[in-house]
Amino acid sequence: MNNTHTQTPINLTPESDRMFRYICDWGFNWSGVPPCFDIIENEKDKGNMTDLKKKGLVDSFMDPDGEDYSWCHLTDLGESHANQLGVSFCKRT
């Protein structure tokens, strides 16, 4: 019996895929946790971020210092997905 576990492919729209790859790339400038305000510029971007969050690829949190903005990062699943795509990313520190 084969016990090899294979991950179900994650289907993203071209726009969500573009955002995912941008988060991976942009994270290098922010120790793996880029600010959402640099990623979300309009309502369509909000929808793509929601798509990534619902699929478990990214998560976000409000600034712990009380600033009125949020940060995002790849989840473990997001890191796995990036690896499957061959996309470089910066692990959170």
N, C-alpha and C positions, 0 to 999 in steps of 0.2 A: 504494500500500500504506500502510495506517495503522500507524504505529509508536508510537502512543500507548500508554503503559504504564498499566494500571489495577491498583490493588492489590486483591487478593482480600479480600472482607469478612471481618472477624474476628468469629466468633460467640462470644458470651459468655453464660453463664447470667445470670439477673437478679442473683444474688448476686455473681458475679465482676464484672459491669458496675458494680454499686454500689460495690464495693471499688476498682475502677479509677478511678471518678469521685471517690471519697473521697481516693485518693492524689493525684490531680491537684489537688484543692482544698486538702488538708492541706499539700501541698508549699509553698504560699505562706508558711506559718509557719516553714519550715525550709530556705530557700534551695533548694527543689526536691528536697531529700533528707530526707523525713520518717523518723522512727524506726519500725521495724516493730512495736515493742511497743505503739505507739498504734493500730496497724491490726489486728494479729492478737490476738484475745482468746480464741479457742477453736479446737477442732479443725476446725470447719467453715471458719473464717477461714483456717486453714493450707491447707486444700484449695483455697480460692479464690485464695490467693496463689500456690500451686503452679500452678494453671491459668493465671494471668497470666504467670508465669515461663516455662512451657512454650510459651505462644503468643508469647513474645518481647516482651511489652509492658513488663515491669518486670524489674529485676534488684536484687539485694541484696548487701550486703557487711558483714562484721564491722567493728566500730568500730576504726579504725586506732590509737587510743590505748590499746588493750588492754581497754577496757570490755567487759563481757559482754552486749552487745546489738548488733543489726544495724540497718542503714539501708537504705532502698529508694529507687529512682529510676526514672523512665521511661527506657526505651531510645529509640533513634531511631525504631523502629517504634511504640513507645508514644506518642511525641510526634506522629507522623503520624496514629495512630488518634485521639488526642484532637482533633487539628485537624479530622479528618473528621467527628467527632461535634459539633464546635463547642464543645468543653469547654476552658475556660481552664486553664492550668497554668503553673507557675513552672519555667523552665529551670534546670538545675543550674548552680551557680556554681563 
